[in-house]
Amino acid sequence: MSEKPKAFCSPFGDIAPTLAGYTDDVLFGDVWKRPGLSPRDRSLISVATLIALYRTNELPFHLKFAFQNGVTRDELVETIIHLAFYAGWPTASTAVGIARKVFEETDTGE
């Protein structure tokens, strides 16, 4: 019997292994791989949604994931600026602080 691979991005797998499985198998194993949108487009949509809904816990992961999927630092900054007018100034301001930390950690000085 082979051991199941470790969760892709589920830091909660030790507490909620079923939720981790859904995250790995359904979300990242199926939804993110559907042919209708590129991973880059899915990342921009996810980042925008997380900013607009003030989902600060998930935003750092998805900013880093966006880089892996080809989104640039400038595009992420433009997304935040655009959302200031549609999702509110406080959400954009918070996103800038989170992005700053992520940019420092990933050294994306483009």
Phi and psi in degrees as GROMACS dihedral restraints (atoms count N, CA, C in turn):
[ dihedral_restraints ]
;  ai    aj    ak    al  type     phi  dphi    fc
    3     4     5     6     1   -88.7    20    10
    4     5     6     7     1   149.5    20    10
    6     7     8     9     1   -77.9    20    10
    7     8     9    10     1   138.8    20    10
    9    10    11    12     1   -67.3    20    10
   10    11    12    13     1   138.4    20    10
   12    13    14    15     1   -59.0    20    10
   13    14    15    16     1   151.0    20    10
   15    16    17    18     1   -64.5    20    10
   16    17    18    19     1   148.7    20    10
   18    19    20    21     1   -56.0    20    10
   19    20    21    22     1   140.7    20    10
   21    22    23    24     1   -62.2    20    10
   22    23    24    25     1   -54.1    20    10
   24    25    26    27     1  -145.0    20    10
   25    26    27    28     1    30.6    20    10
   27    28    29    30     1  -103.5    20    10
   28    29    30    31     1    86.5    20    10
   30    31    32    33     1   -69.4    20    10
   31    32    33    34     1    -4.2    20    10
   33    34    35    36     1  -103.4    20    10
   34    35    36    37     1    11.5    20    10
   36    37    38    39     1   -60.8    20    10
   37    38    39    40     1   -28.0    20    10
   39    40    41    42     1   -72.7    20    10
   40    41    42    43     1   -27.5    20    10
   42    43    44    45     1   -95.7    20    10
   43    44    45    46     1   -41.6    20    10
   45    46    47    48     1  -131.0    20    10
   46    47    48    49     1    72.8    20    10
   48    49    50    51     1   -60.8    20    10
   49    50    51    52     1   -31.1    20    10
   51    52    53    54     1   -66.6    20    10
   52    53    54    55     1   -43.4    20    10
   54    55    56    57     1   -63.2    20    10
   55    56    57    58     1   -39.9    20    10
   57    58    59    60     1   -62.0    20    10
   58    59    60    61     1   -40.1    20    10
   60    61    62    63     1   -63.2    20    10
   61    62    63    64     1   -43.5    20    10
   63    64    65    66     1   -61.8    20    10
   64    65    66    67     1   -41.4    20    10
   66    67    68    69     1   -60.5    20    10
   67    68    69    70     1   -48.4    20    10
   69    70    71    72     1   -71.2    20    10
   70    71    72    73     1   -48.6    20    10
   72    73    74    75     1   -82.1    20    10
   73    74    75    76     1   -44.1    20    10
   75    76    77    78     1   -89.3    20    10
   76    77    78    79     1   -56.9    20    10
   78    79    80    81     1   -65.5    20    10
   79    80    81    82     1   -60.5    20    10
   81    82    83    84     1   -86.3    20    10
   82    83    84    85     1   -21.0    20    10
   84    85    86    87     1   -88.8    20    10
   85    86    87    88     1   -21.2    20    10
   87    88    89    90     1  -124.8    20    10
   88    89    90    91     1   -63.1    20    10
   90    91    92    93     1   -57.4    20    10
   91    92    93    94     1   -48.1    20    10
   93    94    95    96     1   -69.2    20    10
   94    95    96    97     1   -15.0    20    10
   96    97    98    99     1  -103.5    20    10
   97    98    99   100     1     2.3    20    10
   99   100   101   102     1   -62.9    20    10
  100   101   102   103     1   145.9    20    10
  102   103   104   105     1   -76.1    20    10
  103   104   105   106     1   -11.7    20    10
  105   106   107   108     1   -67.7    20    10
  106   107   108   109     1   -26.3    20    10
  108   109   110   111     1  -136.3    20    10
  109   110   111   112     1   148.9    20    10
  111   112   113   114     1   -75.2    20    10
  112   113   114   115     1   158.5    20    10
  114   115   116   117     1   -56.8    20    10
  115   116   117   118     1   -35.3    20    10
  117   118   119   120     1   -61.4    20    10
  118   119   120   121     1   -48.2    20    10
  120   121   122   123     1   -63.7    20    10
  121   122   123   124     1   -41.1    20    10
  123   124   125   126     1   -62.1    20    10
  124   125   126   127     1   -37.5    20    10
  126   127   128   129     1   -65.1    20    10
  127   128   129   130     1   -45.2    20    10
  129   130   131   132     1   -61.3    20    10
  130   131   132   133     1   -41.8    20    10
  132   133   134   135     1   -63.5    20    10
  133   134   135   136     1   -44.6    20    10
  135   136   137   138     1   -64.4    20    10
  136   137   138   139     1   -45.7    20    10
  138   139   140   141     1   -61.6    20    10
  139   140   141   142     1   -45.7    20    10
  141   142   143   144     1   -61.2    20    10
  142   143   144   145     1   -42.5    20    10
  144   145   146   147     1   -65.7    20    10
  145   146   147   148     1   -43.0    20    10
  147   148   149   150     1   -63.8    20    10
  148   149   150   151     1   -38.8    20    10
  150   151   152   153     1   -65.2    20    10
  151   152   153   154     1   -49.6    20    10
  153   154   155   156     1   -62.4    20    10
  154   155   156   157     1   -34.6    20    10
  156   157   158   159     1   -93.6    20    10
  157   158   159   160     1     5.7    20    10
  159   160   161   162     1    56.9    20    10
  160   161   162   163     1    46.1    20    10
  162   163   164   165     1   -95.5    20    10
  163   164   165   166     1    75.3    20    10
  165   166   167   168     1   -70.8    20    10
  166   167   168   169     1   -24.4    20    10
  168   169   170   171     1   -68.5    20    10
  169   170   171   172     1   -39.1    20    10
  171   172   173   174     1   -87.4    20    10
  172   173   174   175     1   -19.6    20    10
  174   175   176   177     1   -59.8    20    10
  175   176   177   178     1   -44.1    20    10
  177   178   179   180     1   -58.3    20    10
  178   179   180   181     1   -44.5    20    10
  180   181   182   183     1   -58.5    20    10
  181   182   183   184     1   -46.4    20    10
  183   184   185   186     1   -73.8    20    10
  184   185   186   187     1   -27.0    20    10
  186   187   188   189     1   -65.4    20    10
  187   188   189   190     1   -45.2    20    10
  189   190   191   192     1   -64.3    20    10
  190   191   192   193     1   -41.9    20    10
  192   193   194   195     1   -63.7    20    10
  193   194   195   196     1   -35.8    20    10
  195   196   197   198     1   -61.2    20    10
  196   197   198   199     1   -40.9    20    10
  198   199   200   201     1   -58.6    20    10
  199   200   201   202     1   -44.8    20    10
  201   202   203   204     1   -61.9    20    10
  202   203   204   205     1   -29.0    20    10
  204   205   206   207     1   -94.1    20    10
  205   206   207   208     1    11.4    20    10
  207   208   209   210     1    94.3    20    10
  208   209   210   211     1     6.1    20    10
  210   211   212   213     1   -80.1    20    10
  211   212   213   214     1   136.8    20    10
  213   214   215   216     1   -90.7    20    10
  214   215   216   217     1   163.5    20    10
  216   217   218   219     1   -58.0    20    10
  217   218   219   220     1   -45.5    20    10
  219   220   221   222     1   -60.5    20    10
  220   221   222   223     1   -39.2    20    10
  222   223   224   225     1   -66.6    20    10
  223   224   225   226     1   -37.8    20    10
  225   226   227   228     1   -66.8    20    10
  226   227   228   229     1   -41.6    20    10
  228   229   230   231     1   -63.2    20    10
  229   230   231   232     1   -43.3    20    10
  231   232   233   234     1   -62.4    20    10
  232   233   234   235     1   -36.2    20    10
  234   235   236   237     1   -62.0    20    10
  235   236   237   238     1   -44.9    20    10
  237   238   239   240     1   -62.9    20    10
  238   239   240   241     1   -45.2    20    10
  240   241   242   243     1   -60.5    20    10
  241   242   243   244     1   -46.0    20    10
  243   244   245   246     1   -60.5    20    10
  244   245   246   247     1   -42.5    20    10
  246   247   248   249     1   -70.6    20    10
  247   248   249   250     1   -19.9    20    10
  249   250   251   252     1   -56.1    20    10
  250   251   252   253     1   -33.0    20    10
  252   253   254   255     1   -90.0    20    10
  253   254   255   256     1   -18.7    20    10
  255   256   257   258     1  -107.4    20    10
  256   257   258   259     1   -30.0    20    10
  258   259   260   261     1  -111.5    20    10
  259   260   261   262     1   -11.9    20    10
  261   262   263   264     1   112.1    20    10
  262   263   264   265     1   148.2    20    10
  264   265   266   267     1   -61.7    20    10
  265   266   267   268     1   -44.2    20    10
  267   268   269   270     1   -60.9    20    10
  268   269   270   271     1   -38.2    20    10
  270   271   272   273     1   -67.5    20    10
  271   272   273   274     1   -40.3    20    10
  273   274   275   276     1   -67.1    20    10
  274   275   276   277     1   -42.6    20    10
  276   277   278   279     1   -60.2    20    10
  277   278   279   280     1   -43.6    20    10
  279   280   281   282     1   -64.2    20    10
  280   281   282   283     1   -41.6    20    10
  282   283   284   285     1   -62.3    20    10
  283   284   285   286     1   -35.8    20    10
  285   286   287   288     1   -61.6    20    10
  286   287   288   289     1   -45.1    20    10
  288   289   290   291     1   -61.9    20    10
  289   290   291   292     1   -41.7    20    10
  291   292   293   294     1   -67.2    20    10
  292   293   294   295     1   -43.7    20    10
  294   295   296   297     1   -62.0    20    10
  295   296   297   298     1   -40.6    20    10
  297   298   299   300     1   -55.3    20    10
  298   299   300   301     1   -47.5    20    10
  300   301   302   303     1   -63.6    20    10
  301   302   303   304     1   -43.0    20    10
  303   304   305   306     1   -64.4    20    10
  304   305   306   307     1   -43.5    20    10
  306   307   308   309     1   -61.2    20    10
  307   308   309   310     1   -41.1    20    10
  309   310   311   312     1   -64.0    20    10
  310   311   312   313     1   -43.2    20    10
  312   313   314   315     1   -66.1    20    10
  313   314   315   316     1   -35.7    20    10
  315   316   317   318     1   -97.9    20    10
  316   317   318   319     1    -4.0    20    10
  318   319   320   321     1    52.2    20    10
  319   320   321   322     1    52.1    20    10
  321   322   323   324     1  -101.1    20    10
  322   323   324   325     1    68.1    20    10
  324   325   326   327     1   -78.3    20    10
  325   326   327   328     1     4.7    20    10
